[in-house]
Amino acid sequence: MAVDRLAEFRNICAPLFSESAFPGEQLAAAHQLFDLLSGIVGYDDTAPTRTEVTDIFLPTGKAIAFQGAARCLWEYARTSKFLRGVEAALREAQRRFPGQRLRLLEAGCGPFALLALPLACRFEPGEVGFTLLDVHERSLSAARRIVETLGLADYVEGYVRTDAATWRCPEAKRPHVVVSETMQNGLKNEPQLAITRNLAPQRLPGGLFLPEAVALDFSLLTHHRDNNEVPISRSHPVATVFELTPDNPEAALSGRITLPTPLPSNAIPVINTRIRVYGDICLDENECSLTIPIPIRTLPVLAAGQVLDYAYLWHPRPRMHFSTMATG
Protein backbone atom coordinates (compact mmCIF):
# COMPACT_ATOMS: atom_id res chain seq x y z
CA MET A 1 0.00 0.00 0.00
CA ALA A 2 1.10 3.57 -0.71
CA VAL A 3 0.66 4.54 2.95
CA ASP A 4 2.98 1.77 4.10
CA ARG A 5 5.59 2.63 1.49
CA LEU A 6 5.37 6.32 2.38
CA ALA A 7 5.83 5.56 6.08
CA GLU A 8 8.86 3.42 5.23
CA PHE A 9 10.20 6.21 3.02
CA ARG A 10 9.85 8.75 5.83
CA ASN A 11 11.49 6.49 8.41
CA ILE A 12 14.43 5.77 6.14
CA CYS A 13 14.93 9.45 5.26
CA ALA A 14 14.93 10.66 8.87
CA PRO A 15 18.67 10.08 9.61
CA LEU A 16 19.62 11.85 6.38
CA PHE A 17 18.05 15.06 7.70
CA SER A 18 19.69 14.72 11.11
CA GLU A 19 22.86 16.66 11.86
CA SER A 20 23.47 14.44 14.88
CA ALA A 21 23.02 11.06 13.17
CA PHE A 22 26.08 8.83 13.18
CA PRO A 23 27.77 8.20 9.83
CA GLY A 24 26.86 4.52 10.10
CA GLU A 25 23.18 5.43 10.49
CA GLN A 26 23.29 7.66 7.44
CA LEU A 27 25.17 5.07 5.40
CA ALA A 28 22.57 2.43 6.28
CA ALA A 29 19.75 4.85 5.48
CA ALA A 30 21.26 5.68 2.09
CA HIS A 31 21.48 2.01 1.12
CA GLN A 32 17.98 1.25 2.43
CA LEU A 33 16.59 4.17 0.45
CA PHE A 34 18.44 3.01 -2.67
CA ASP A 35 16.89 -0.46 -2.30
CA LEU A 36 13.40 0.91 -1.66
CA LEU A 37 13.40 3.29 -4.63
CA SER A 38 15.09 0.79 -6.95
CA GLY A 39 12.36 -1.69 -6.13
CA ILE A 40 9.63 0.84 -6.84
CA VAL A 41 11.00 1.72 -10.30
CA GLY A 42 12.07 -1.81 -11.23
CA TYR A 43 15.78 -1.14 -11.38
CA ASP A 44 18.40 -3.87 -10.93
CA ASP A 45 21.82 -2.32 -10.29
CA THR A 46 23.54 -5.62 -11.11
CA ALA A 47 21.95 -5.81 -14.56
CA PRO A 48 21.13 -2.32 -15.84
CA THR A 49 19.68 -1.82 -19.29
CA ARG A 50 21.56 0.01 -22.02
CA THR A 51 19.32 3.04 -21.54
CA GLU A 52 20.13 3.10 -17.82
CA VAL A 53 23.88 3.40 -18.39
CA THR A 54 24.03 5.59 -21.51
CA ASP A 55 25.03 9.17 -20.72
CA ILE A 56 23.91 12.05 -22.92
CA PHE A 57 26.61 14.45 -24.11
CA LEU A 58 25.14 17.94 -24.29
CA PRO A 59 26.82 21.05 -25.74
CA THR A 60 27.77 22.14 -22.21
CA GLY A 61 28.71 18.83 -20.60
CA LYS A 62 27.68 15.28 -19.81
CA ALA A 63 24.25 14.45 -18.39
CA ILE A 64 24.80 11.24 -16.48
CA ALA A 65 22.38 8.39 -17.04
CA PHE A 66 20.07 6.60 -14.63
CA GLN A 67 22.69 4.37 -13.02
CA GLY A 68 25.23 7.10 -12.28
CA ALA A 69 22.57 9.42 -10.91
CA ALA A 70 21.03 6.69 -8.75
CA ARG A 71 24.38 5.69 -7.27
CA CYS A 72 24.93 9.24 -6.02
CA LEU A 73 22.62 8.24 -3.18
CA TRP A 74 25.29 5.93 -1.80
CA GLU A 75 27.37 8.97 -0.86
CA TYR A 76 25.46 9.56 2.35
CA ALA A 77 27.31 12.72 3.48
CA ARG A 78 26.65 14.37 0.13
CA THR A 79 22.98 13.36 0.19
CA SER A 80 22.50 14.38 3.81
CA LYS A 81 24.09 17.79 3.50
CA PHE A 82 22.22 18.67 0.35
CA LEU A 83 18.92 17.59 1.91
CA ARG A 84 19.62 19.62 5.03
CA GLY A 85 20.60 22.56 2.86
CA VAL A 86 17.42 22.37 0.78
CA GLU A 87 15.29 22.18 3.91
CA ALA A 88 17.06 25.22 5.39
CA ALA A 89 16.61 27.12 2.13
CA LEU A 90 12.90 26.33 2.06
CA ARG A 91 12.54 27.54 5.66
CA GLU A 92 14.25 30.77 4.67
CA ALA A 93 12.01 31.06 1.61
CA GLN A 94 8.97 30.72 3.87
CA ARG A 95 10.22 33.76 5.77
CA ARG A 96 10.88 35.70 2.58
CA PHE A 97 7.59 34.75 0.92
CA PRO A 98 5.09 34.44 3.79
CA GLY A 99 1.83 32.70 3.00
CA GLN A 100 2.94 31.50 -0.45
CA ARG A 101 3.13 27.91 -1.63
CA LEU A 102 6.79 27.62 -2.51
CA ARG A 103 7.94 26.30 -5.86
CA LEU A 104 11.06 24.12 -5.74
CA LEU A 105 12.80 23.21 -8.99
CA GLU A 106 15.19 20.26 -8.98
CA ALA A 107 17.22 20.53 -12.17
CA GLY A 108 18.83 17.21 -13.06
CA CYS A 109 16.60 15.23 -10.71
CA GLY A 110 17.78 11.79 -11.81
CA PRO A 111 15.58 8.75 -11.22
CA PHE A 112 15.05 9.29 -7.48
CA ALA A 113 14.56 13.11 -7.32
CA LEU A 114 16.67 12.94 -4.18
CA LEU A 115 16.82 16.67 -3.51
CA ALA A 116 13.07 17.20 -3.78
CA LEU A 117 10.94 14.19 -2.86
CA PRO A 118 12.41 13.59 0.64
CA LEU A 119 11.29 17.14 1.48
CA ALA A 120 7.75 15.74 1.47
CA CYS A 121 8.80 14.28 4.84
CA ARG A 122 9.33 17.80 6.20
CA PHE A 123 6.64 19.95 4.55
CA GLU A 124 2.95 19.70 3.73
CA PRO A 125 1.79 19.78 0.07
CA GLY A 126 0.19 23.17 0.71
CA GLU A 127 3.62 24.55 1.65
CA VAL A 128 5.75 23.44 -1.29
CA GLY A 129 5.39 22.08 -4.81
CA PHE A 130 8.13 20.39 -6.83
CA THR A 131 9.04 20.65 -10.49
CA LEU A 132 11.27 17.76 -11.54
CA LEU A 133 13.52 18.29 -14.55
CA ASP A 134 15.84 15.85 -16.30
CA VAL A 135 17.00 15.25 -19.87
CA HIS A 136 16.79 11.43 -19.55
CA GLU A 137 13.32 9.99 -20.18
CA ARG A 138 14.10 6.85 -18.16
CA SER A 139 15.11 8.92 -15.13
CA LEU A 140 12.12 11.24 -15.34
CA SER A 141 9.65 8.37 -15.73
CA ALA A 142 11.24 6.66 -12.71
CA ALA A 143 10.78 9.81 -10.62
CA ARG A 144 7.13 9.93 -11.71
CA ARG A 145 6.69 6.27 -10.71
CA ILE A 146 8.07 6.99 -7.23
CA VAL A 147 5.71 9.95 -6.82
CA GLU A 148 2.73 7.84 -7.82
CA THR A 149 3.71 4.85 -5.69
CA LEU A 150 4.34 6.91 -2.56
CA GLY A 151 1.20 8.99 -3.03
CA LEU A 152 3.10 12.29 -3.40
CA ALA A 153 1.27 13.62 -6.47
CA ASP A 154 -0.09 16.60 -4.52
CA TYR A 155 3.48 17.85 -4.14
CA VAL A 156 4.43 17.77 -7.82
CA GLU A 157 3.64 20.68 -10.12
CA GLY A 158 5.27 19.24 -13.21
CA TYR A 159 7.77 16.98 -14.94
CA VAL A 160 10.01 18.55 -17.57
CA ARG A 161 12.19 16.56 -19.93
CA THR A 162 14.76 19.00 -21.30
CA ASP A 163 18.30 20.34 -21.02
CA ALA A 164 18.48 22.39 -17.82
CA ALA A 165 21.19 24.59 -19.38
CA THR A 166 18.75 25.97 -21.97
CA TRP A 167 15.24 25.60 -20.50
CA ARG A 168 13.14 28.72 -20.05
CA CYS A 169 10.75 28.57 -17.12
CA PRO A 170 7.26 30.00 -17.70
CA GLU A 171 7.01 33.39 -16.03
CA ALA A 172 4.10 32.32 -13.84
CA LYS A 173 6.06 29.30 -12.59
CA ARG A 174 9.34 30.97 -11.64
CA PRO A 175 10.73 29.04 -8.65
CA HIS A 176 11.33 30.29 -5.15
CA VAL A 177 14.14 27.74 -4.73
CA VAL A 178 16.31 26.01 -7.35
CA VAL A 179 18.62 23.13 -6.56
CA SER A 180 20.96 21.54 -9.08
CA GLU A 181 23.75 19.16 -8.18
CA THR A 182 25.10 18.33 -11.62
CA MET A 183 28.85 18.22 -11.14
CA GLN A 184 31.92 16.16 -10.43
CA ASN A 185 34.95 17.25 -8.43
CA GLY A 186 36.72 20.16 -10.06
CA LEU A 187 33.50 21.07 -11.90
CA LYS A 188 34.66 18.68 -14.59
CA ASN A 189 32.64 16.99 -17.31
CA GLU A 190 29.15 17.95 -16.11
CA PRO A 191 27.23 21.18 -16.86
CA GLN A 192 26.92 22.77 -13.40
CA LEU A 193 28.21 26.12 -14.65
CA ALA A 194 25.90 26.23 -17.65
CA ILE A 195 22.88 25.22 -15.58
CA THR A 196 23.65 27.81 -12.91
CA ARG A 197 24.06 30.51 -15.55
CA ASN A 198 20.72 29.60 -17.09
CA LEU A 199 18.55 28.96 -14.05
CA ALA A 200 19.87 31.27 -11.33
CA PRO A 201 18.51 34.39 -13.08
CA GLN A 202 15.11 32.67 -13.46
CA ARG A 203 14.45 32.54 -9.72
CA LEU A 204 11.87 34.86 -8.30
CA PRO A 205 13.47 38.05 -6.94
CA GLY A 206 14.64 37.09 -3.46
CA GLY A 207 14.65 33.40 -4.38
CA LEU A 208 17.44 30.96 -3.54
CA PHE A 209 19.75 28.70 -5.54
CA LEU A 210 21.69 25.71 -4.19
CA PRO A 211 24.57 25.13 -3.95
CA GLU A 212 25.36 28.67 -2.85
CA ALA A 213 29.00 28.44 -3.92
CA VAL A 214 31.41 26.02 -5.57
CA ALA A 215 35.03 27.12 -5.33
CA LEU A 216 38.07 25.58 -7.02
CA ASP A 217 41.41 26.03 -5.26
CA PHE A 218 44.86 25.44 -6.69
CA SER A 219 46.60 23.58 -3.86
CA LEU A 220 49.80 21.70 -3.19
CA LEU A 221 49.31 18.23 -1.75
CA THR A 222 52.02 16.74 0.46
CA HIS A 223 52.37 13.33 2.03
CA HIS A 224 54.20 12.27 5.18
CA ARG A 225 53.96 9.68 7.93
CA ASP A 226 53.24 10.32 11.58
CA ASN A 227 55.17 8.76 14.48
CA ASN A 228 53.21 5.55 14.03
CA GLU A 229 54.10 5.42 10.33
CA VAL A 230 50.51 6.21 9.33
CA PRO A 231 50.44 8.04 5.98
CA ILE A 232 48.98 11.55 6.16
CA SER A 233 48.08 13.86 3.28
CA ARG A 234 47.78 17.60 3.66
CA SER A 235 46.60 20.26 1.23
CA HIS A 236 48.31 23.64 1.13
CA PRO A 237 45.96 26.11 -0.63
CA VAL A 238 47.73 28.55 -2.94
CA ALA A 239 44.85 30.43 -4.56
CA THR A 240 41.17 30.22 -5.37
CA VAL A 241 41.14 30.10 -9.14
CA PHE A 242 37.39 29.97 -9.74
CA GLU A 243 34.24 30.41 -7.70
CA LEU A 244 30.76 29.76 -9.04
CA THR A 245 27.88 31.45 -7.24
CA PRO A 246 24.30 31.94 -8.39
CA ASP A 247 24.53 35.68 -7.85
CA ASN A 248 27.70 35.94 -9.96
CA PRO A 249 27.51 33.12 -12.51
CA GLU A 250 29.47 35.19 -15.03
CA ALA A 251 32.61 35.14 -12.85
CA ALA A 252 35.98 35.36 -14.58
CA LEU A 253 36.99 32.03 -16.10
CA SER A 254 40.73 32.64 -16.42
CA GLY A 255 43.66 34.20 -14.65
CA ARG A 256 47.23 33.78 -13.46
CA ILE A 257 48.84 32.67 -10.21
CA THR A 258 52.38 32.59 -8.86
CA LEU A 259 53.63 29.61 -6.88
CA PRO A 260 54.95 30.29 -3.38
CA THR A 261 58.56 30.45 -2.33
CA PRO A 262 59.66 28.06 -0.99
CA LEU A 263 57.56 25.17 -2.26
CA PRO A 264 56.63 22.32 0.10
CA SER A 265 58.88 19.34 -0.50
CA ASN A 266 57.58 16.78 -3.03
CA ALA A 267 54.35 18.74 -3.49
CA ILE A 268 51.75 17.53 -5.99
CA PRO A 269 49.60 20.21 -7.67
CA VAL A 270 45.89 19.53 -7.26
CA ILE A 271 42.49 21.15 -7.69
CA ASN A 272 40.49 21.18 -4.47
CA THR A 273 36.74 21.66 -4.60
CA ARG A 274 34.89 23.46 -1.82
CA ILE A 275 31.08 23.35 -1.79
CA ARG A 276 28.88 25.56 0.35
CA VAL A 277 25.48 23.97 0.01
CA TYR A 278 23.61 26.54 2.10
CA GLY A 279 24.65 28.76 4.99
CA ASP A 280 27.17 26.88 7.08
CA ILE A 281 26.33 23.49 5.53
CA CYS A 282 29.44 22.62 3.52
CA LEU A 283 31.06 19.57 1.97
CA ASP A 284 34.66 19.34 3.12
CA GLU A 285 37.73 17.89 1.44
CA ASN A 286 37.46 14.12 0.85
CA GLU A 287 33.97 14.01 2.37
CA CYS A 288 32.52 12.70 -0.89
CA SER A 289 33.56 12.21 -4.51
CA LEU A 290 32.78 15.87 -5.25
CA THR A 291 35.55 17.07 -2.94
CA ILE A 292 38.35 14.61 -3.67
CA PRO A 293 41.47 16.53 -4.84
CA ILE A 294 42.28 16.14 -8.54
CA PRO A 295 45.97 15.89 -9.54
CA ILE A 296 46.91 18.40 -12.26
CA ARG A 297 48.77 16.19 -14.69
CA THR A 298 49.67 18.99 -17.11
CA LEU A 299 52.13 20.32 -14.51
CA PRO A 300 54.70 17.55 -14.05
CA VAL A 301 57.42 19.85 -12.68
CA LEU A 302 56.95 22.80 -10.34
CA ALA A 303 59.38 25.54 -9.32
CA ALA A 304 59.22 28.18 -6.61
CA GLY A 305 57.97 31.46 -8.01
CA GLN A 306 56.70 29.80 -11.18
CA VAL A 307 53.83 31.60 -12.95
CA LEU A 308 50.85 29.58 -14.12
CA ASP A 309 48.02 30.51 -16.45
CA TYR A 310 44.66 28.88 -15.84
CA ALA A 311 41.29 28.81 -17.53
CA TYR A 312 37.99 27.07 -16.84
CA LEU A 313 36.88 25.60 -20.17
CA TRP A 314 33.15 25.22 -19.69
CA HIS A 315 32.02 23.61 -22.93
CA PRO A 316 31.73 21.13 -24.49
CA ARG A 317 33.80 19.20 -21.91
CA PRO A 318 33.99 21.31 -18.75
CA ARG A 319 37.34 21.27 -16.96
CA MET A 320 40.01 23.47 -15.38
CA HIS A 321 43.18 23.79 -17.45
CA PHE A 322 46.60 24.99 -16.25
CA SER A 323 49.67 25.87 -18.30
CA THR A 324 53.19 26.94 -17.35
CA MET A 325 54.46 30.47 -17.92
CA ALA A 326 57.94 31.86 -17.48
CA THR A 327 59.54 31.74 -14.03
CA GLY A 328 58.84 34.93 -12.11
C-alpha positions as CSV (number, residue, x, y, z in Angstrom):
1,M,0.0,0.0,0.0
2,A,1.1,3.6,-0.7
3,V,0.7,4.5,2.9
4,D,3.0,1.8,4.1
5,R,5.6,2.6,1.5
6,L,5.4,6.3,2.4
7,A,5.8,5.6,6.1
8,E,8.9,3.4,5.2
9,F,10.2,6.2,3.0
10,R,9.8,8.8,5.8
11,N,11.5,6.5,8.4
12,I,14.4,5.8,6.1
13,C,14.9,9.5,5.3
14,A,14.9,10.7,8.9
15,P,18.7,10.1,9.6
16,L,19.6,11.9,6.4
17,F,18.1,15.1,7.7
18,S,19.7,14.7,11.1
19,E,22.9,16.7,11.9
20,S,23.5,14.4,14.9
21,A,23.0,11.1,13.2
22,F,26.1,8.8,13.2
23,P,27.8,8.2,9.8
24,G,26.9,4.5,10.1
25,E,23.2,5.4,10.5
26,Q,23.3,7.7,7.4
27,L,25.2,5.1,5.4
28,A,22.6,2.4,6.3
29,A,19.7,4.8,5.5
30,A,21.3,5.7,2.1
31,H,21.5,2.0,1.1
32,Q,18.0,1.3,2.4
33,L,16.6,4.2,0.4
34,F,18.4,3.0,-2.7
35,D,16.9,-0.5,-2.3
36,L,13.4,0.9,-1.7
37,L,13.4,3.3,-4.6
38,S,15.1,0.8,-6.9
39,G,12.4,-1.7,-6.1
40,I,9.6,0.8,-6.8
41,V,11.0,1.7,-10.3
42,G,12.1,-1.8,-11.2
43,Y,15.8,-1.1,-11.4
44,D,18.4,-3.9,-10.9
45,D,21.8,-2.3,-10.3
46,T,23.5,-5.6,-11.1
47,A,22.0,-5.8,-14.6
48,P,21.1,-2.3,-15.8
49,T,19.7,-1.8,-19.3
50,R,21.6,0.0,-22.0
51,T,19.3,3.0,-21.5
52,E,20.1,3.1,-17.8
53,V,23.9,3.4,-18.4
54,T,24.0,5.6,-21.5
55,D,25.0,9.2,-20.7
56,I,23.9,12.1,-22.9
57,F,26.6,14.5,-24.1
58,L,25.1,17.9,-24.3
59,P,26.8,21.1,-25.7
60,T,27.8,22.1,-22.2
61,G,28.7,18.8,-20.6
62,K,27.7,15.3,-19.8
63,A,24.2,14.4,-18.4
64,I,24.8,11.2,-16.5
65,A,22.4,8.4,-17.0
66,F,20.1,6.6,-14.6
67,Q,22.7,4.4,-13.0
68,G,25.2,7.1,-12.3
69,A,22.6,9.4,-10.9
70,A,21.0,6.7,-8.8
71,R,24.4,5.7,-7.3
72,C,24.9,9.2,-6.0
73,L,22.6,8.2,-3.2
74,W,25.3,5.9,-1.8
75,E,27.4,9.0,-0.9
76,Y,25.5,9.6,2.3
77,A,27.3,12.7,3.5
78,R,26.7,14.4,0.1
79,T,23.0,13.4,0.2
80,S,22.5,14.4,3.8
81,K,24.1,17.8,3.5
82,F,22.2,18.7,0.3
83,L,18.9,17.6,1.9
84,R,19.6,19.6,5.0
85,G,20.6,22.6,2.9
86,V,17.4,22.4,0.8
87,E,15.3,22.2,3.9
88,A,17.1,25.2,5.4
89,A,16.6,27.1,2.1
90,L,12.9,26.3,2.1
91,R,12.5,27.5,5.7
92,E,14.2,30.8,4.7
93,A,12.0,31.1,1.6
94,Q,9.0,30.7,3.9
95,R,10.2,33.8,5.8
96,R,10.9,35.7,2.6
97,F,7.6,34.7,0.9
98,P,5.1,34.4,3.8
99,G,1.8,32.7,3.0
100,Q,2.9,31.5,-0.4
101,R,3.1,27.9,-1.6
102,L,6.8,27.6,-2.5
103,R,7.9,26.3,-5.9
104,L,11.1,24.1,-5.7
105,L,12.8,23.2,-9.0
106,E,15.2,20.3,-9.0
107,A,17.2,20.5,-12.2
108,G,18.8,17.2,-13.1
109,C,16.6,15.2,-10.7
110,G,17.8,11.8,-11.8
111,P,15.6,8.7,-11.2
112,F,15.1,9.3,-7.5
113,A,14.6,13.1,-7.3
114,L,16.7,12.9,-4.2
115,L,16.8,16.7,-3.5
116,A,13.1,17.2,-3.8
117,L,10.9,14.2,-2.9
118,P,12.4,13.6,0.6
119,L,11.3,17.1,1.5
120,A,7.8,15.7,1.5
121,C,8.8,14.3,4.8
122,R,9.3,17.8,6.2
123,F,6.6,20.0,4.6
124,E,3.0,19.7,3.7
125,P,1.8,19.8,0.1
126,G,0.2,23.2,0.7
127,E,3.6,24.5,1.6
128,V,5.7,23.4,-1.3
129,G,5.4,22.1,-4.8
130,F,8.1,20.4,-6.8
131,T,9.0,20.6,-10.5
132,L,11.3,17.8,-11.5
133,L,13.5,18.3,-14.6
134,D,15.8,15.9,-16.3
135,V,17.0,15.2,-19.9
136,H,16.8,11.4,-19.5
137,E,13.3,10.0,-20.2
138,R,14.1,6.8,-18.2
139,S,15.1,8.9,-15.1
140,L,12.1,11.2,-15.3
141,S,9.6,8.4,-15.7
142,A,11.2,6.7,-12.7
143,A,10.8,9.8,-10.6
144,R,7.1,9.9,-11.7
145,R,6.7,6.3,-10.7
146,I,8.1,7.0,-7.2
147,V,5.7,9.9,-6.8
148,E,2.7,7.8,-7.8
149,T,3.7,4.8,-5.7
150,L,4.3,6.9,-2.6
151,G,1.2,9.0,-3.0
152,L,3.1,12.3,-3.4
153,A,1.3,13.6,-6.5
154,D,-0.1,16.6,-4.5
155,Y,3.5,17.9,-4.1
156,V,4.4,17.8,-7.8
157,E,3.6,20.7,-10.1
158,G,5.3,19.2,-13.2
159,Y,7.8,17.0,-14.9
160,V,10.0,18.6,-17.6
161,R,12.2,16.6,-19.9
162,T,14.8,19.0,-21.3
163,D,18.3,20.3,-21.0
164,A,18.5,22.4,-17.8
165,A,21.2,24.6,-19.4
166,T,18.8,26.0,-22.0
167,W,15.2,25.6,-20.5
168,R,13.1,28.7,-20.0
169,C,10.7,28.6,-17.1
170,P,7.3,30.0,-17.7
171,E,7.0,33.4,-16.0
172,A,4.1,32.3,-13.8
173,K,6.1,29.3,-12.6
174,R,9.3,31.0,-11.6
175,P,10.7,29.0,-8.7
176,H,11.3,30.3,-5.1
177,V,14.1,27.7,-4.7
178,V,16.3,26.0,-7.4
179,V,18.6,23.1,-6.6
180,S,21.0,21.5,-9.1
181,E,23.8,19.2,-8.2
182,T,25.1,18.3,-11.6
183,M,28.9,18.2,-11.1
184,Q,31.9,16.2,-10.4
185,N,34.9,17.3,-8.4
186,G,36.7,20.2,-10.1
187,L,33.5,21.1,-11.9
188,K,34.7,18.7,-14.6
189,N,32.6,17.0,-17.3
190,E,29.1,17.9,-16.1
191,P,27.2,21.2,-16.9
192,Q,26.9,22.8,-13.4
193,L,28.2,26.1,-14.6
194,A,25.9,26.2,-17.7
195,I,22.9,25.2,-15.6
196,T,23.6,27.8,-12.9
197,R,24.1,30.5,-15.5
198,N,20.7,29.6,-17.1
199,L,18.5,29.0,-14.0
200,A,19.9,31.3,-11.3
201,P,18.5,34.4,-13.1
202,Q,15.1,32.7,-13.5
203,R,14.5,32.5,-9.7
204,L,11.9,34.9,-8.3
205,P,13.5,38.0,-6.9
206,G,14.6,37.1,-3.5
207,G,14.7,33.4,-4.4
208,L,17.4,31.0,-3.5
209,F,19.7,28.7,-5.5
210,L,21.7,25.7,-4.2
211,P,24.6,25.1,-3.9
212,E,25.4,28.7,-2.9
213,A,29.0,28.4,-3.9
214,V,31.4,26.0,-5.6
215,A,35.0,27.1,-5.3
216,L,38.1,25.6,-7.0
217,D,41.4,26.0,-5.3
218,F,44.9,25.4,-6.7
219,S,46.6,23.6,-3.9
220,L,49.8,21.7,-3.2
221,L,49.3,18.2,-1.7
222,T,52.0,16.7,0.5
223,H,52.4,13.3,2.0
224,H,54.2,12.3,5.2
225,R,54.0,9.7,7.9
226,D,53.2,10.3,11.6
227,N,55.2,8.8,14.5
228,N,53.2,5.6,14.0
229,E,54.1,5.4,10.3
230,V,50.5,6.2,9.3
231,P,50.4,8.0,6.0
232,I,49.0,11.6,6.2
233,S,48.1,13.9,3.3
234,R,47.8,17.6,3.7
235,S,46.6,20.3,1.2
236,H,48.3,23.6,1.1
237,P,46.0,26.1,-0.6
238,V,47.7,28.5,-2.9
239,A,44.9,30.4,-4.6
240,T,41.2,30.2,-5.4
241,V,41.1,30.1,-9.1
242,F,37.4,30.0,-9.7
243,E,34.2,30.4,-7.7
244,L,30.8,29.8,-9.0
245,T,27.9,31.4,-7.2
246,P,24.3,31.9,-8.4
247,D,24.5,35.7,-7.9
248,N,27.7,35.9,-10.0
249,P,27.5,33.1,-12.5
250,E,29.5,35.2,-15.0
251,A,32.6,35.1,-12.8
252,A,36.0,35.4,-14.6
253,L,37.0,32.0,-16.1
254,S,40.7,32.6,-16.4
255,G,43.7,34.2,-14.6
256,R,47.2,33.8,-13.5
257,I,48.8,32.7,-10.2
258,T,52.4,32.6,-8.9
259,L,53.6,29.6,-6.9
260,P,54.9,30.3,-3.4
261,T,58.6,30.4,-2.3
262,P,59.7,28.1,-1.0
263,L,57.6,25.2,-2.3
264,P,56.6,22.3,0.1
265,S,58.9,19.3,-0.5
266,N,57.6,16.8,-3.0
267,A,54.4,18.7,-3.5
268,I,51.7,17.5,-6.0
269,P,49.6,20.2,-7.7
270,V,45.9,19.5,-7.3
271,I,42.5,21.2,-7.7
272,N,40.5,21.2,-4.5
273,T,36.7,21.7,-4.6
274,R,34.9,23.5,-1.8
275,I,31.1,23.4,-1.8
276,R,28.9,25.6,0.3
277,V,25.5,24.0,0.0
278,Y,23.6,26.5,2.1
279,G,24.6,28.8,5.0
280,D,27.2,26.9,7.1
281,I,26.3,23.5,5.5
282,C,29.4,22.6,3.5
283,L,31.1,19.6,2.0
284,D,34.7,19.3,3.1
285,E,37.7,17.9,1.4
286,N,37.5,14.1,0.9
287,E,34.0,14.0,2.4
288,C,32.5,12.7,-0.9
289,S,33.6,12.2,-4.5
290,L,32.8,15.9,-5.2
291,T,35.5,17.1,-2.9
292,I,38.3,14.6,-3.7
293,P,41.5,16.5,-4.8
294,I,42.3,16.1,-8.5
295,P,46.0,15.9,-9.5
296,I,46.9,18.4,-12.3
297,R,48.8,16.2,-14.7
298,T,49.7,19.0,-17.1
299,L,52.1,20.3,-14.5
300,P,54.7,17.6,-14.1
301,V,57.4,19.8,-12.7
302,L,56.9,22.8,-10.3
303,A,59.4,25.5,-9.3
304,A,59.2,28.2,-6.6
305,G,58.0,31.5,-8.0
306,Q,56.7,29.8,-11.2
307,V,53.8,31.6,-13.0
308,L,50.8,29.6,-14.1
309,D,48.0,30.5,-16.5
310,Y,44.7,28.9,-15.8
311,A,41.3,28.8,-17.5
312,Y,38.0,27.1,-16.8
313,L,36.9,25.6,-20.2
314,W,33.1,25.2,-19.7
315,H,32.0,23.6,-22.9
316,P,31.7,21.1,-24.5
317,R,33.8,19.2,-21.9
318,P,34.0,21.3,-18.7
319,R,37.3,21.3,-17.0
320,M,40.0,23.5,-15.4
321,H,43.2,23.8,-17.5
322,F,46.6,25.0,-16.3
323,S,49.7,25.9,-18.3
324,T,53.2,26.9,-17.4
325,M,54.5,30.5,-17.9
326,A,57.9,31.9,-17.5
327,T,59.5,31.7,-14.0
328,G,58.8,34.9,-12.1
